């Protein structure tokens, strides 16, 4: 897999998923997968005592997040995607808006090209 990386983007506002996908395409990253996810705070909200300021933040969150992930063997494309998405979300400075991170892919099965548009 050499330099392959997985880029993971968690969005609290599912309405912005399409914009992120377009930014991935602009960065020449294709084949992203989107799953619904929940944050720890969303799961524990009713069962753990939380100080008032944090409870306020939790109630502003949507019930489900969108988690987008894709694999690329081109670190420069991943870097470009991070730059564009970070700019779009003002570096995720607002609480509970989401996050982005990258992890190395050591092994993968099933990443073969299905068509010429595949990134990996």
C-alpha positions as CSV (number, residue, x, y, z in Angstrom):
1,X,0.0,0.0,0.0
2,X,3.1,2.2,0.4
3,X,1.9,5.8,1.0
4,X,-1.9,5.0,1.1
5,X,-3.8,7.1,3.6
6,X,-7.4,7.1,4.8
7,X,-9.0,10.5,5.2
8,X,-11.9,10.6,7.6
9,X,-14.3,13.6,7.9
10,X,-17.0,13.7,10.6
11,X,-19.7,16.3,9.9
12,X,-22.3,17.3,12.5
13,X,-24.4,19.0,9.8
14,X,-25.4,16.4,7.2
15,X,-26.6,19.2,4.9
16,X,-22.9,20.0,4.1
17,X,-22.0,16.4,3.1
18,X,-22.5,17.1,-0.6
19,X,-20.2,20.1,-0.5
20,X,-17.5,18.0,1.2
21,X,-17.8,15.3,-1.5
22,X,-17.4,18.0,-4.2
23,X,-14.2,19.2,-2.4
24,X,-12.9,15.6,-2.4
25,X,-13.6,15.4,-6.1
26,X,-11.8,18.7,-6.6
27,X,-8.8,17.2,-4.8
28,X,-9.0,14.1,-7.2
29,X,-10.2,11.8,-4.4
30,X,-12.9,9.5,-5.4
31,X,-14.7,6.4,-4.0
32,X,-15.7,8.0,-0.7
33,X,-18.0,6.1,1.6
34,X,-20.5,7.9,3.9
35,X,-22.0,6.4,7.0
36,X,-24.3,7.8,9.7
37,X,-22.6,8.0,13.1
38,X,-23.1,9.3,16.6
39,X,-20.7,11.0,18.9
40,X,-20.1,9.9,22.4
41,X,-21.8,13.0,23.8
42,X,-24.9,12.1,21.8
43,X,-25.0,8.6,23.2
44,X,-24.3,9.6,26.8
45,X,-26.3,12.8,26.9
46,X,-29.2,11.6,29.1
47,X,-27.3,9.1,31.3
48,X,-24.3,11.1,32.6
49,X,-24.4,14.3,34.6
50,X,-22.9,17.1,32.6
51,X,-22.1,20.6,33.5
52,X,-24.5,23.2,32.1
53,X,-22.3,24.7,29.5
54,X,-21.4,21.3,28.0
55,X,-25.1,20.2,28.1
56,X,-26.0,23.3,26.0
57,X,-23.4,22.3,23.4
58,X,-24.8,18.8,23.3
59,X,-28.3,19.9,22.8
60,X,-27.2,22.0,19.8
61,X,-25.9,18.9,18.0
62,X,-27.9,16.9,15.5
63,X,-28.8,13.4,16.3
64,X,-26.7,11.8,13.6
65,X,-23.4,12.8,12.1
66,X,-22.1,12.0,8.6
67,X,-18.8,10.2,8.6
68,X,-17.1,10.3,5.2
69,X,-14.0,8.3,4.5
70,X,-11.8,7.6,1.4
71,X,-8.5,6.0,0.7
72,X,-5.8,7.6,-1.5
73,X,-2.3,6.5,-2.4
74,X,-1.5,10.1,-3.2
75,X,-0.6,12.1,0.1
76,X,-0.6,15.4,-1.8
77,X,-4.2,14.9,-2.8
78,X,-5.1,14.2,0.8
79,X,-3.3,17.3,1.9
80,X,-5.1,19.3,-0.7
81,X,-8.5,17.9,0.5
82,X,-7.7,18.8,4.1
83,X,-6.8,22.3,3.1
84,X,-10.0,22.9,1.1
85,X,-12.3,21.2,3.7
86,X,-10.6,23.1,6.6
87,X,-11.1,26.4,4.8
88,X,-14.8,25.5,4.2
89,X,-15.3,24.8,7.9
90,X,-13.1,27.5,9.3
91,X,-10.7,24.8,10.7
92,X,-13.7,23.3,12.7
93,X,-13.2,26.1,15.3
94,X,-16.9,26.1,16.2
95,X,-17.7,23.4,18.8
96,X,-19.6,20.3,17.7
97,X,-19.2,21.0,13.9
98,X,-17.0,18.1,13.1
99,X,-13.4,17.1,12.5
100,X,-11.0,15.7,10.0
101,X,-8.1,13.3,10.4
102,X,-5.9,11.0,8.4
103,X,-4.5,7.6,9.2
104,X,-2.0,5.4,7.3
105,X,-3.4,2.4,5.5
106,X,-1.1,-0.6,6.1
107,X,-3.2,-3.2,4.4
108,X,-6.3,-3.2,2.4
109,X,-8.3,-5.7,0.4
110,X,-10.9,-4.8,-2.2
111,X,-9.4,-1.5,-3.3
112,X,-9.0,-2.6,-6.9
113,X,-10.0,-0.3,-9.7
114,X,-13.6,-0.7,-10.8
115,X,-13.3,2.0,-13.5
116,X,-10.9,4.7,-14.6
117,X,-12.3,7.2,-12.1
118,X,-11.0,5.2,-9.1
119,X,-8.4,7.0,-7.0
120,X,-6.6,4.1,-5.5
